[in-house]
Amino acid sequence: MGPIKFTLIKRLPKNKRFNYTPRHYKGKEDTDELKYPTKFDAYADNLNKNDFGGHWHESRIKSRNRDNSEFNKTILILVMVFIFVFLFIIDFDLSIFFS
């Protein structure tokens, strides 16, 4: 028996985006409807040719990576410099840390 999971706010599932295309508009590529359980699912996954927002969102999701997620050294150096400048301005005595 595992631990009891308790959440105060239950996360709702994200709504699927319905991608409407008029009946005779040829903006979507032909899709094999037999691969999907319903006809609506087949056309919901495809985007219109002129749906630039959808194409941009998909390419943004594809290009995400976590390879460069380490802490930036430049930011660390700048924070240290600002701290020392602040300590200099308030005339902080660093000799209390040394005997």
Buried (B, 14 or more C-beta within 10 A) or exposed (E): EEEEEEEEEEEEEEEEEEBEBEEEEEEBEEBEEEEBEEEEEBBBEBBBEEBEEBEEEEEEEEEEEEEEEEEEEEEEEEEEEEEEEEEEEEEEEEEEEEE
